[in-house]
């Protein structure tokens, strides 16, 4: 897994084989949390056509839909894989940051 794009203090895009994963730094009330999902085919296509701007719009949509709220009807709610893959993402981001410091 490797970081391929990022928006400081907002999101990371990672690649794991053929999959693209978006890790979004979200806020709900006074709580900050990380929301991680695999991009579907449509999202990958939009990213390929529109670039980073699309990812920022998608990250905003995720954050504003409050997928961690119990009463949320967020379309992203069921796509959160933070508990399954969050450790791998954290390791990839750490490695990416260390490599940036060395350069």
Phi and psi in degrees as GROMACS dihedral restraints (atoms count N, CA, C in turn):
[ dihedral_restraints ]
;  ai    aj    ak    al  type     phi  dphi    fc
    3     4     5     6     1  -144.4    20    10
    4     5     6     7     1   151.0    20    10
    6     7     8     9     1   -77.7    20    10
    7     8     9    10     1   131.0    20    10
    9    10    11    12     1  -118.2    20    10
   10    11    12    13     1   -19.5    20    10
   12    13    14    15     1  -153.0    20    10
   13    14    15    16     1   156.7    20    10
   15    16    17    18     1  -159.3    20    10
   16    17    18    19     1   154.8    20    10
   18    19    20    21     1  -120.1    20    10
   19    20    21    22     1   114.0    20    10
   21    22    23    24     1   -49.4    20    10
   22    23    24    25     1   131.7    20    10
   24    25    26    27     1    63.2    20    10
   25    26    27    28     1    18.7    20    10
   27    28    29    30     1  -134.7    20    10
   28    29    30    31     1   -55.5    20    10
   30    31    32    33     1  -153.4    20    10
   31    32    33    34     1   159.2    20    10
   33    34    35    36     1  -127.7    20    10
   34    35    36    37     1   139.4    20    10
   36    37    38    39     1  -109.8    20    10
   37    38    39    40     1   126.3    20    10
   39    40    41    42     1  -122.1    20    10
   40    41    42    43     1   152.6    20    10
   42    43    44    45     1  -116.6    20    10
   43    44    45    46     1   131.7    20    10
   45    46    47    48     1  -132.7    20    10
   46    47    48    49     1    97.1    20    10
   48    49    50    51     1    64.4    20    10
   49    50    51    52     1  -124.0    20    10
   51    52    53    54     1   -87.3    20    10
   52    53    54    55     1    -8.6    20    10
   54    55    56    57     1   -88.3    20    10
   55    56    57    58     1   143.5    20    10
   57    58    59    60     1  -111.6    20    10
   58    59    60    61     1   129.9    20    10
   60    61    62    63     1  -116.7    20    10
   61    62    63    64     1   136.8    20    10
   63    64    65    66     1  -111.3    20    10
   64    65    66    67     1   122.2    20    10
   66    67    68    69     1  -109.5    20    10
   67    68    69    70     1   113.4    20    10
   69    70    71    72     1  -110.5    20    10
   70    71    72    73     1   132.6    20    10
   72    73    74    75     1   -85.6    20    10
   73    74    75    76     1   110.6    20    10
   75    76    77    78     1  -111.6    20    10
   76    77    78    79     1   165.4    20    10
   78    79    80    81     1  -135.7    20    10
   79    80    81    82     1   139.7    20    10
   81    82    83    84     1  -138.8    20    10
   82    83    84    85     1   111.1    20    10
   84    85    86    87     1    59.8    20    10
   85    86    87    88     1  -118.6    20    10
   87    88    89    90     1  -102.2    20    10
   88    89    90    91     1    10.0    20    10
   90    91    92    93     1  -106.5    20    10
   91    92    93    94     1   131.1    20    10
   93    94    95    96     1  -101.6    20    10
   94    95    96    97     1   142.0    20    10
   96    97    98    99     1  -152.1    20    10
   97    98    99   100     1   161.6    20    10
   99   100   101   102     1  -103.5    20    10
  100   101   102   103     1   133.7    20    10
  102   103   104   105     1  -118.6    20    10
  103   104   105   106     1   123.2    20    10
  105   106   107   108     1  -120.8    20    10
  106   107   108   109     1   130.1    20    10
  108   109   110   111     1  -145.7    20    10
  109   110   111   112     1   156.2    20    10
  111   112   113   114     1   -86.0    20    10
  112   113   114   115     1   131.8    20    10
  114   115   116   117     1   -70.9    20    10
  115   116   117   118     1   136.9    20    10
  117   118   119   120     1   -84.5    20    10
  118   119   120   121     1   178.4    20    10
  120   121   122   123     1   -59.0    20    10
  121   122   123   124     1   -42.8    20    10
  123   124   125   126     1   -64.2    20    10
  124   125   126   127     1   -42.4    20    10
  126   127   128   129     1   -66.4    20    10
  127   128   129   130     1   -39.5    20    10
  129   130   131   132     1   -63.5    20    10
  130   131   132   133     1   -43.3    20    10
  132   133   134   135     1   -62.0    20    10
  133   134   135   136     1   -43.8    20    10
  135   136   137   138     1   -62.8    20    10
  136   137   138   139     1   -40.2    20    10
  138   139   140   141     1   -63.6    20    10
  139   140   141   142     1   -43.4    20    10
  141   142   143   144     1   -64.3    20    10
  142   143   144   145     1   -33.7    20    10
  144   145   146   147     1   -84.5    20    10
  145   146   147   148     1   -36.4    20    10
  147   148   149   150     1  -109.7    20    10
  148   149   150   151     1   -15.2    20    10
  150   151   152   153     1    75.0    20    10
  151   152   153   154     1  -152.8    20    10
  153   154   155   156     1   -58.2    20    10
  154   155   156   157     1   -33.9    20    10
  156   157   158   159     1   -58.1    20    10
  157   158   159   160     1   -38.8    20    10
  159   160   161   162     1   -63.2    20    10
  160   161   162   163     1   -42.8    20    10
  162   163   164   165     1   -63.0    20    10
  163   164   165   166     1   -37.9    20    10
  165   166   167   168     1   -65.3    20    10
  166   167   168   169     1   -41.2    20    10
  168   169   170   171     1   -63.8    20    10
  169   170   171   172     1   -42.3    20    10
  171   172   173   174     1   -64.1    20    10
  172   173   174   175     1   -44.2    20    10
  174   175   176   177     1   -61.5    20    10
  175   176   177   178     1   -40.4    20    10
  177   178   179   180     1   -63.0    20    10
  178   179   180   181     1   -43.4    20    10
  180   181   182   183     1   -61.4    20    10
  181   182   183   184     1   -41.5    20    10
  183   184   185   186     1   -62.9    20    10
  184   185   186   187     1   -51.2    20    10
  186   187   188   189     1   -59.1    20    10
  187   188   189   190     1   -48.8    20    10
  189   190   191   192     1   -68.0    20    10
  190   191   192   193     1   -22.2    20    10
  192   193   194   195     1   -82.7    20    10
  193   194   195   196     1    -5.9    20    10
  195   196   197   198     1    48.0    20    10
  196   197   198   199     1    61.4    20    10
  198   199   200   201     1   -64.3    20    10
  199   200   201   202     1   -16.2    20    10
  201   202   203   204     1   -87.8    20    10
  202   203   204   205     1   -11.5    20    10
  204   205   206   207     1   -71.4    20    10
  205   206   207   208     1   136.3    20    10
  207   208   209   210     1   -55.4    20    10
  208   209   210   211     1   -43.9    20    10
  210   211   212   213     1   -84.5    20    10
  211   212   213   214     1     2.7    20    10
  213   214   215   216     1   -65.6    20    10
  214   215   216   217     1   139.1    20    10
  216   217   218   219     1  -106.7    20    10
  217   218   219   220     1    26.3    20    10
  219   220   221   222     1   -54.7    20    10
  220   221   222   223     1   133.4    20    10
  222   223   224   225     1   -69.4    20    10
  223   224   225   226     1    -9.8    20    10
  225   226   227   228     1   -96.8    20    10
  226   227   228   229     1   -12.2    20    10
  228   229   230   231     1   -46.6    20    10
  229   230   231   232     1   -48.0    20    10
  231   232   233   234     1   -81.7    20    10
  232   233   234   235     1    -1.1    20    10
  234   235   236   237     1   -98.6    20    10
  235   236   237   238     1    -1.2    20    10
  237   238   239   240     1   -71.0    20    10
  238   239   240   241     1   119.7    20    10
  240   241   242   243     1  -115.6    20    10
  241   242   243   244     1    21.8    20    10
  243   244   245   246     1   -54.0    20    10
  244   245   246   247     1   -44.2    20    10
  246   247   248   249     1   -69.0    20    10
  247   248   249   250     1   -24.7    20    10
  249   250   251   252     1   -88.1    20    10
  250   251   252   253     1   -37.8    20    10
  252   253   254   255     1  -125.6    20    10
  253   254   255   256     1     1.3    20    10
  255   256   257   258     1   -57.3    20    10
  256   257   258   259     1   -38.2    20    10
  258   259   260   261     1   -62.9    20    10
  259   260   261   262     1   -41.9    20    10
  261   262   263   264     1   -63.2    20    10
  262   263   264   265     1   -41.4    20    10
  264   265   266   267     1   -63.9    20    10
  265   266   267   268     1   -45.4    20    10
  267   268   269   270     1   -58.6    20    10
  268   269   270   271     1   -43.3    20    10
  270   271   272   273     1   -62.7    20    10
  271   272   273   274     1   -42.3    20    10
  273   274   275   276     1   -64.9    20    10
  274   275   276   277     1   -41.8    20    10
  276   277   278   279     1   -67.5    20    10
  277   278   279   280     1   -41.2    20    10
  279   280   281   282     1   -59.5    20    10
  280   281   282   283     1   -47.0    20    10
  282   283   284   285     1   -61.6    20    10
  283   284   285   286     1   -40.9    20    10
  285   286   287   288     1   -62.9    20    10
  286   287   288   289     1   -44.6    20    10
  288   289   290   291     1   -65.0    20    10
  289   290   291   292     1   -41.6    20    10
  291   292   293   294     1   -62.4    20    10
  292   293   294   295     1   -40.0    20    10
  294   295   296   297     1   -65.5    20    10
  295   296   297   298     1   -36.7    20    10
  297   298   299   300     1   -66.4    20    10
  298   299   300   301     1   -37.9    20    10
  300   301   302   303     1   -66.7    20    10
  301   302   303   304     1   -38.2    20    10
  303   304   305   306     1   -69.1    20    10
  304   305   306   307     1   -27.5    20    10
